[in-house]
Amino acid sequence: MRVVFHATLAELGAYGLLDLHEAEIPPCFELANLRLRKDPYSDAYRLCADVLDREEAM
C-alpha cells in the first residue's frame, strides 16, 4: 500500500513523520521506499512510503 502525506516540514515534524527510523511501527508492518519531495508550487512537501506486510516482505 502506498501512503502519501502532503504537509509543510513543521507539520511533518509535529506528527513525528520526519523521524520514521525511530518511530514505533507495529511489528507486522515495514516501511519501504521512503521519499521526501518538495512541492514546486507551495511550501509543502510530499512524503511517500510503501507500507508492506512483513509476512509478504519475507
C-alpha positions in Angstrom: 0.0 0.0 0.0 1.3 3.5 -0.9 0.9 6.2 1.7 1.4 9.9 0.8 1.4 12.8 3.3 1.2 16.4 1.9 2.3 18.9 4.5 4.9 21.5 5.5 8.1 20.5 7.2 6.7 21.8 10.5 3.6 19.7 10.2 5.5 16.6 9.2 7.8 17.1 12.3 4.8 17.7 14.6 3.3 14.4 13.6 6.7 12.7 14.0 6.9 11.7 10.4 10.5 13.1 9.9 11.9 10.6 12.5 10.5 7.4 11.0 13.6 5.4 11.8 13.0 6.0 15.5 9.2 5.7 15.3 7.3 2.8 16.9 5.9 0.9 14.0 3.8 -2.2 14.6 6.0 -5.3 14.1 3.7 -6.6 11.4 4.5 -3.6 9.0 7.6 -2.4 7.3 8.2 0.9 5.6 10.0 0.8 2.2 10.9 3.3 -0.5 10.7 6.5 1.6 10.8 9.7 -0.4 10.5 13.3 0.6 9.9 15.8 -2.2 9.3 19.5 -2.3 6.1 20.7 -3.9 7.2 23.2 -6.5 4.1 25.3 -6.1 3.9 25.8 -2.3 6.0 25.5 0.9 4.7 21.9 1.3 6.4 18.6 0.9 5.2 15.2 -0.1 6.4 12.2 2.0 5.7 8.9 0.1 6.2 5.4 1.6 5.2 1.9 0.8 3.8 0.0 3.7 4.5 -3.7 3.5 3.1 -6.6 5.4 6.2 -8.2 7.0 4.9 -11.7 6.0 4.7 -10.6 2.4 8.2 -9.0 2.5 9.9 -12.2 3.5 
